[in-house]
Amino acid sequence: MSRFTLHALAVGVATASLSLSAQAATEISWWHAMGGQLGEILEGITEDFNQSQDEYQVTPSYRGTYAETMTGAIAAFRANEQPHILQVFEVGTGTMMNAKGAIYPVYELMEEHGRAFNNEAFLPAVVGYYTDTNGNMLSFPFNSSTPIMYYNRDVFEEAGLDPEQPPETWEALAEASRQIVESGAASCGFTSSWPSWVMLENFSAMHNSPLGTLENGFGGMETELNFNNELVARHWDNLHDWQEENIYRWAGPGTGPDSEPMFYSQDCAIFFGSSASRADVAANSEFEVGFGMQPYYDDVEGAPQNSIIGGATLWALQGHSDDEYAAVAAFFEYLSQPEVQAEWHQQTGYLPITQAAWDLSEEQGYYEENPGADISLQQMTLNEPTENSKGLRFGNFVQIRDIISEEMEAVMTGGKSGQEAADDAVERGNALLRDFESANQ
């Protein structure tokens, strides 16, 4: 090849590179906490967006657990290397809201970049959790879940219980569990993951009972925990007594790591866990699974009220260019589409966060083909959320949850009564709330 030809080729390559650079899509980064199958589905949705247009390119990056992802983002922000989008679990909402200058509220982001965003399109229980006191949405709802009952229909039949009628009250649950154990159909009646989330936070919401003052923290950082009431003490004592009977089995603090294995092995006939565990439960259960709502005490006026959400939202972080924020807004608008939300809901078990996605799933026959898939929706929308059942917003709540789990474990091991444990959890938790308040004044 001659020198002239080489020069011409070099010029051509340089020209093409300049052309490609001029046309390069605006790139944005998304840090998330979803590994395994959920991570693959998330990446698939992101790739669908990237392929749907040529202006923007979203790059998702798995950063570990929710807590690890949030901690990593804080460090990155200090080094001015923060991502454009950060997935934060629901109990981090209070911390994110008070991160002055770090967040770009989603309602401002969407309005300033001319993208459709209507609070009324989202389910009320979702809207309430992630809005400020003026009703403005601060982060973009993405993966929302709520705890539901999973039960072994085969064991129910063997024990002489109706598999079409899961127990609705705690008393009925205890009696059904007693019958299961006495019949030999299983060695334990029920277990649960996430003890704080299931047996305190959602338990209180279902009974319209407060976790703290000032609307469970929504009204300001001066909030104080006050869940050390007779109802919570009674329930924790009941759990201890039911464990002594071997009709309930404590699965450990934190996530309750032993709960799902005990359900899959058919040691325990009933399991309380996230609605987003639906796909995993189906994949790991060699028996027919039934679905039910979280029980309630029928002597409590107003129960059942409604459950509250878990999961996470997407926060836009400050420190980027206007073009990059235009890309973030476009991506959020894409994620809002009913077709996208319905697909995410159906593949994962997370809630369809918009009414349109719920309606579309129903039109597609998803709930008819998958009985029980709408249990989470029914439970979340039983009633209009109240100050006690729209969620919680406490600073340092990640650490407070650990305290609650520790105190509950003390009840399960016989070290404390339900009242003593609730009192101690409130006292220890309030100390952390005051630390958070001092640090964010």
C-alpha positions as a printed Julia matrix, in Angstrom:
441×3 Matrix{Float64}:
   0.0     0.0    0.0
   1.43    3.41  -1.0
   2.07    6.3    1.39
  -0.71    8.23  -0.39
  -3.17    5.45   0.21
  -2.15    5.2    3.88
  -2.58    8.95   4.29
  -5.99    8.87   2.65
  -7.04    6.0    4.92
  -5.8     7.86   7.98
  -7.72   10.99   6.97
 -10.82    8.91   6.36
 -10.59    7.24   9.77
 -10.06   10.59  11.49
 -13.04   12.1    9.67
 -15.25    9.13  10.57
 -14.16    9.36  14.2
 -15.04   13.05  14.32
 -18.4    12.3   12.75
 -19.14    9.52  15.25
 -18.03   11.74  18.12
 -20.39   14.5   16.99
 -23.21   12.02  16.89
 -22.3    10.18  20.1
 -25.17    9.56  22.48
 -25.21   11.35  25.81
 -24.11    8.79  28.38
 -25.49    8.52  31.9
 -24.61    6.12  34.7
 -27.05    4.24  36.92
 -25.84    2.61  40.14
 -28.16   -0.1   41.4
 -28.38   -2.88  44.0
 -29.96   -5.68  42.0
 -27.92   -8.78  41.37
 -28.87  -12.15  39.91
 -32.1   -12.54  37.98
 -33.44   -9.12  38.97
 -30.24   -7.51  37.73
 -30.56   -9.26  34.39
 -34.14   -8.05  33.98
 -33.06   -4.51  34.93
 -30.29   -4.58  32.35
 -32.74   -5.85  29.76
 -35.1    -2.92  30.33
 -32.17   -0.51  30.13
 -31.0    -2.03  26.86
 -34.52   -1.73  25.46
 -34.41    2.0   26.22
 -30.99    2.36  24.63
 -32.22    0.61  21.5
 -35.43    2.67  21.34
 -33.56    5.88  20.45
 -30.06    7.09  19.56
 -29.68   10.24  21.67
 -29.0     8.7   25.06
 -27.13    5.74  26.48
 -27.8     4.5   30.01
 -25.14    2.3   31.63
 -26.32    0.34  34.67
 -23.75   -0.74  37.26
 -24.35   -3.22  40.09
 -22.85   -1.86  43.33
 -23.74   -4.48  45.93
 -26.47   -4.39  48.54
 -28.71   -1.38  49.01
 -26.61   -0.21  51.96
 -23.34   -0.74  50.04
 -24.7     1.09  47.0
 -25.78    4.07  49.08
 -22.5     4.19  51.01
 -20.51    3.99  47.78
 -22.49    6.84  46.25
 -21.84    9.08  49.26
 -18.1     8.47  48.89
 -18.31    9.05  45.14
 -20.15   12.34  45.67
 -17.39   13.6   47.94
 -14.9    12.8   45.17
 -17.17   14.43  42.54
 -17.55   11.05  40.81
 -21.23   10.43  41.6
 -23.51    8.63  39.14
 -26.42   10.38  37.46
 -28.98    7.95  38.91
 -28.83    6.13  42.24
 -31.16    3.37  43.43
 -31.92    3.85  47.13
 -34.08    1.58  49.31
 -37.16    3.02  50.97
 -35.62    3.37  54.43
 -32.93    5.63  52.95
 -35.54    8.19  51.87
 -35.19   10.33  54.99
 -31.42   10.46  54.58
 -31.63   11.36  50.88
 -34.2    14.09  51.49
 -31.85   15.8   53.89
 -28.79   15.51  51.66
 -28.81   19.22  50.87
 -27.45   20.04  47.42
 -26.96   16.37  46.54
 -30.3    15.52  44.93
 -32.22   16.86  41.96
 -35.91   16.34  42.89
 -37.59   14.33  40.19
 -40.6    16.64  39.89
 -38.24   19.55  39.09
 -36.14   17.39  36.77
 -39.12   16.29  34.69
 -40.73   19.73  34.55
 -37.54   21.54  33.61
 -36.86   19.11  30.76
 -40.39   18.95  29.4
 -41.06   15.31  30.21
 -44.43   13.89  31.24
 -44.75   13.19  34.94
 -48.05   13.09  36.78
 -48.25   12.18  40.46
 -51.84   11.07  40.02
 -50.74    8.32  37.63
 -49.01    6.49  40.48
 -50.7     4.33  43.11
 -51.53    6.43  46.21
 -49.47    4.26  48.55
 -46.44    4.8   46.32
 -46.96    8.54  45.91
 -47.34    9.08  49.66
 -44.03    7.48  50.52
 -41.83    9.52  48.21
 -43.36   13.01  48.24
 -42.57   16.03  50.38
 -45.13   17.76  52.58
 -46.33   19.74  49.55
 -47.04   16.58  47.56
 -44.02   16.91  45.25
 -42.33   13.67  44.15
 -38.67   13.67  45.14
 -37.5    10.41  43.58
 -38.73    8.18  40.8
 -40.61    5.05  41.99
 -39.1     1.95  40.41
 -39.26   -1.27  42.39
 -41.93   -1.29  45.08
 -42.96   -4.36  47.07
 -44.94   -5.29  50.16
 -44.85   -8.4   52.37
 -47.43  -11.09  51.64
 -48.2   -14.62  52.82
 -46.9   -17.58  50.84
 -48.28  -20.97  51.85
 -47.86  -24.61  50.9
 -51.17  -25.72  49.43
 -50.12  -29.38  49.54
 -49.46  -29.17  53.28
 -52.78  -27.4   53.82
 -54.61  -30.28  52.13
 -52.67  -32.91  54.08
 -53.52  -31.13  57.34
 -57.2   -30.97  56.47
 -57.19  -27.2   55.77
 -58.86  -25.54  52.8
 -56.06  -24.46  50.42
 -58.45  -21.93  48.9
 -58.88  -20.13  52.24
 -55.63  -18.89  53.79
 -56.04  -17.6   57.37
 -56.99  -13.93  57.55
 -56.34  -13.19  61.24
 -53.41  -13.92  63.52
 -55.63  -16.09  65.69
 -56.71  -18.1   62.65
 -53.1   -18.36  61.51
 -52.04  -19.73  64.89
 -54.87  -22.27  64.86
 -54.08  -23.37  61.3
 -50.39  -23.68  62.19
 -51.29  -25.74  65.26
 -53.36  -28.08  63.08
 -50.52  -28.4   60.58
 -47.98  -29.37  63.24
 -50.32  -31.71  65.13
 -51.28  -33.51  61.91
 -47.61  -34.06  61.02
 -48.02  -32.34  57.66
 -45.07  -30.04  58.51
 -42.84  -29.51  61.53
 -43.61  -25.81  61.84
 -46.53  -23.6   60.94
 -45.01  -20.31  59.79
 -41.85  -18.24  59.58
 -40.94  -14.78  58.3
 -38.22  -12.79  56.62
 -37.36   -9.19  57.55
 -38.82   -9.2   61.1
 -38.81   -5.4   61.47
 -40.43   -4.8   58.08
 -43.04   -7.56  58.45
 -43.71   -7.88  62.19
 -43.48   -4.21  63.14
 -43.6    -1.75  60.23
 -46.27   -3.46  58.14
 -47.93   -4.98  61.19
 -48.48   -1.46  62.55
 -49.7    -0.11  59.22
 -52.22   -2.93  58.86
 -53.64   -1.94  62.26
 -53.43    1.83  61.62
 -51.06    2.1   64.55
 -48.21    4.67  64.6
 -44.51    3.92  64.51
 -43.59    7.48  65.47
 -44.84   10.99  65.97
 -45.24   13.6   63.23
 -46.89   11.2   60.76
 -44.21    8.53  61.14
 -41.52   11.12  60.46
 -43.1    12.7   57.4
 -43.73   15.87  59.39
 -40.13   16.62  60.31
 -36.89   15.48  61.89
 -38.22   16.15  65.39
 -40.16   12.89  65.15
 -39.9    10.33  67.95
 -40.55    6.6   67.8
 -43.58    5.53  69.84
 -44.41    2.0   68.69
 -43.92    0.59  72.2
 -47.66    0.14  72.61
 -49.8    -2.72  73.9
 -50.54   -4.0   70.39
 -46.89   -4.46  69.38
 -45.96   -5.9   72.79
 -48.85   -8.34  72.56
 -47.86   -9.49  69.07
 -44.19   -9.98  69.94
 -45.19  -11.95  73.05
 -47.5   -14.06  70.9
 -44.67  -14.8   68.48
 -42.56  -15.96  71.42
 -45.36  -18.17  72.75
 -46.08  -19.59  69.3
 -42.4   -20.4   68.9
 -42.51  -22.25  72.23
 -45.37  -24.29  70.75
 -43.27  -24.87  67.61
 -46.0   -23.4   65.41
 -43.78  -20.39  64.64
 -40.07  -20.4   63.95
 -37.76  -17.39  64.27
 -35.58  -17.19  61.14
 -32.99  -14.74  62.38
 -32.63  -10.97  62.53
 -32.07   -8.58  59.62
 -33.33  -10.27  56.49
 -34.41  -13.4   58.35
 -31.97  -15.44  56.22
 -33.3   -18.86  57.22
 -36.94  -18.14  56.38
 -37.08  -19.01  52.7
 -35.01  -22.22  53.03
 -37.38  -23.43  55.77
 -40.3   -22.82  53.42
 -38.66  -24.43  50.39
 -37.72  -27.53  52.39
 -41.36  -27.77  53.57
 -40.33  -27.56  57.22
 -42.59  -24.5   57.58
 -45.91  -24.4   55.76
 -46.27  -20.62  55.66
 -43.73  -17.9   54.88
 -44.07  -14.12  55.09
 -41.87  -12.37  52.57
 -41.68   -9.71  49.9
 -44.12   -9.84  47.0
 -40.97   -9.46  44.88
 -39.91  -12.94  46.02
 -42.7   -14.44  43.93
 -40.43  -15.53  41.05
 -37.87  -17.07  43.42
 -40.58  -18.84  45.43
 -42.05  -20.32  42.27
 -38.63  -21.45  41.07
 -37.6   -23.07  44.36
 -40.82  -24.67  45.58
 -41.49  -28.27  44.62
 -45.12  -27.92  45.67
 -48.11  -25.81  44.81
 -47.87  -22.33  46.35
 -50.79  -20.24  47.57
 -50.84  -16.53  48.3
 -52.58  -14.5   50.99
 -52.53  -11.15  52.73
 -50.74  -10.32  55.96
 -53.03  -11.22  58.9
 -54.48   -8.83  61.47
 -56.06   -8.95  64.92
 -59.8    -8.68  64.41
 -60.39   -7.02  67.78
 -58.44   -3.94  66.65
 -60.77   -1.27  65.3
 -60.12   -0.36  61.67
 -57.98   -3.39  60.87
 -57.05   -4.33  58.27
 -55.98   -0.9   57.02
 -53.32   -1.31  54.3
 -49.71   -2.44  54.07
 -46.77   -0.23  53.18
 -44.12   -0.58  50.54
 -40.54   -1.69  50.54
 -38.17   -1.73  47.6
 -36.45    1.32  46.19
 -36.66    4.46  44.09
 -34.31    6.18  41.69
 -32.73    9.47  42.73
 -31.14   11.96  40.33
 -27.92   13.34  41.8
 -26.58   16.87  41.36
 -23.29   17.72  39.67
 -23.94   16.92  36.0
 -24.65   18.82  32.78
 -28.04   19.93  31.5
 -27.74   17.56  28.52
 -27.15   14.66  30.88
 -30.19   15.58  32.96
 -32.24   15.69  29.76
 -31.15   12.07  29.25
 -32.14   11.14  32.81
 -35.57   12.71  32.32
 -36.06   10.84  29.06
 -35.15    7.56  30.75
 -37.57    8.17  33.63
 -40.34    8.96  31.15
 -39.59    5.68  29.37
 -39.74    3.75  32.65
 -43.15    5.33  33.34
 -44.77    3.81  30.27
 -47.51    1.27  31.1
 -45.97   -1.39  28.86
 -42.58   -1.1   30.56
 -44.05   -1.04  34.07
 -46.36   -3.98  33.35
 -43.48   -6.07  32.01
 -41.32   -5.25  35.05
 -44.18   -6.11  37.41
 -44.98   -9.4   35.69
 -41.38  -10.57  35.42
 -40.31   -9.68  38.96
 -43.31   -9.61  41.32
 -42.74   -5.96  42.18
 -45.85   -3.8   42.22
 -47.03   -2.08  39.06
 -46.43    1.42  40.39
 -48.96    3.09  38.09
 -52.66    2.48  37.73
 -52.19    2.17  33.95
 -49.68   -0.67  34.38
 -52.07   -2.46  36.72
 -54.95   -2.05  34.26
 -52.79   -3.23  31.36
 -51.7    -6.34  33.27
 -55.35   -7.1   33.95
 -56.29   -6.57  30.29
 -53.48   -8.93  29.26
 -54.98  -11.63  31.47
 -51.94  -11.8   33.72
 -53.86  -12.03  37.01
 -56.27  -14.59  35.63
 -53.39  -16.76  34.44
 -51.41  -16.21  37.66
 -53.79  -16.45  40.64
 -52.51  -14.53  43.64
 -50.29  -12.2   41.64
 -52.53   -9.28  42.58
 -52.56  -10.01  46.33
 -49.93   -7.35  46.94
 -52.0    -4.76  45.08
 -55.16   -5.66  46.93
 -53.36   -5.41  50.26
 -51.76   -2.06  49.44
 -55.05   -0.56  48.3
 -57.43   -1.94  50.95
 -58.05    1.6   52.17
 -56.84    5.12  51.54
 -53.48    5.44  53.38
 -53.54    7.25  56.73
 -50.83    9.08  58.66
 -49.98    5.7   60.19
 -50.12    3.64  57.0
 -48.57    5.7   54.21
 -45.04    4.69  55.17
 -42.24    6.0   57.33
 -39.5     8.57  57.05
 -36.96    8.3   59.82
 -33.31    9.25  59.64
 -30.76    6.52  60.45
 -33.51    3.94  59.97
 -31.13    1.38  58.5
 -29.42    1.2   61.91
 -32.74    1.47  63.75
 -34.01   -1.6   61.89
 -31.0    -3.52  63.18
 -31.92   -2.44  66.72
 -35.51   -3.59  66.26
 -34.33   -6.99  65.0
 -32.0    -7.33  67.98
 -34.78   -6.51  70.45
 -37.19   -8.9   68.75
 -34.6   -11.65  68.95
 -34.31  -11.0   72.69
 -38.04  -11.73  72.95
 -37.76  -14.89  70.87
 -34.96  -16.23  73.06
 -36.88  -15.46  76.24
 -34.55  -12.69  77.39
 -37.19   -9.94  77.37
 -40.93   -9.5   77.27
 -42.52   -7.89  74.26
 -43.07   -4.67  76.2
 -39.49   -4.54  77.48
 -38.09   -5.11  74.01
 -40.36   -2.51  72.4
 -39.48    0.02  75.12
 -35.76   -0.58  74.62
 -36.04   -0.44  70.82
 -37.82    2.91  71.05
 -35.27    4.34  73.49
 -32.28    3.19  71.43
 -33.92    4.24  68.17
 -34.78    7.71  69.44
 -31.13    8.28  70.35
 -30.24    7.66  66.7
 -33.02    9.99  65.54
 -31.57   12.77  67.69
 -28.11   12.09  66.24
 -29.57   12.39  62.74
 -31.41   15.6   63.64
 -28.23   17.19  65.06
 -26.21   16.24  62.0
 -28.74   17.69  59.55
 -29.78   20.95  61.19
